[in-house]
Amino acid sequence: MLEIDAVATGFDAGAVIRTVNFHLTPERRRAEYDRQFALYARDFDPVTAEDLDRVMATGQWHKSKPGLILAFYNGYRNNFDVARPLLDRHGLVGWFFVVTGFVSAADQWSFAADHNITCGSDETPDVRMALSWDEVAALDGPHVVASHTRTHSGASVDPGRLREEASGSQGDFRQRLGHPVRALAWNGGAAYGEHPAADQAVDAAGFQFVVSNFKVQRLRDWT
Amino acid sequence: MTGNLGPGDLQAALALLSKRNYGEEGIPMMLVLENESGVVAGLDPSASCLGALLREAARGSAPHTREHGAVNPALLIEWIADRTFGPAALAQTGDEACDA
């Protein structure tokens, strides 16, 4: 119950951000997502990386409605094809946590199978399943692009691999987008502070935010 | 919030929740904001009642914990999130705060 107590204490203080976590967003659910996004847009304001930085630095939320983070994990192509147009239509901002190796993989199906990435029942092996780098670049700006490591890694692997997962993914973003990204989420949702070697890797890669199962942590100013 | 929901009902609700298609459905969740100084207090006063709801849900899950082991804390938070700002909750009410 210690975990519950810590989270409840954070809630008591009003230190809460609401989020909705997505993975695949298949075409056959488009109408369902459309209805949901309309409700979210009615009751919540979108959160950009700058908004999150501002509220966590100042403690002041500057929009009229509570903030809502719509998070999309792994970097699926159908996030771009299905979710993105709906987000745009409703004035929402998505946070796309991309596994950079998945995007770059020549054989995305093998990569997914080897790295615990769920494949949709709608996709077939002859069709690209992950985002392309052009699509990642198109998301960057109107939406938030973030790291979900290079190979869908958790935070409890060996230190050498942790550096590769954190700094390696950051290097991929630098190369493809021309800049580093601000947020990282480990597969499994470990928080900063749970694994010292993972923390060192996050620090070395220069991430500002770690998004985990129960927290969003702001680690540093962004320059 | 759980006052009219017995422990068995809570377990049934959690079991139902855990059957969602996590690969395709949007899963509402709530995260604590923490910066270098600690939690970012006072950000969302309308959410301050959520701590009491979470503790209440944890107490409600105690019989299950005694018999079957601890309930996943994330699932309890998901349950509150679903009841307070999940699509079904939002479709029923214009006030998503703590009155689910």
Interface residues (C-beta under 8 A of the other chain):
Chain A: M1 E3 I4 D5 A6 V7 A8 T9 G10 F11 D12 A13 G14 A15 V16 I17 R18 T19 V20 N21 F22 H23 L24 T25 P26 R29 Y33 R35 Q36 L39 Y40 R42 D43 F44 V55 M56 A57 G59 Q60 W61 P66 L68 I69 L70 T118 G120 V211 S212 N213 F214 K215 V216 Q217 R218 L219 R220
Chain B: Y22 G23 E24 E25 G26 I27 P28 M29 M30 L31 V32 L33 E34 N35 E36 V39 V40 A41 G42 L43 D44 P45 S46 A47 S48 L50 G51 A52 L54 R55 A58 A70 P73 A74 L76 I77 A81 F85 P87 L90 A91 G94 E96
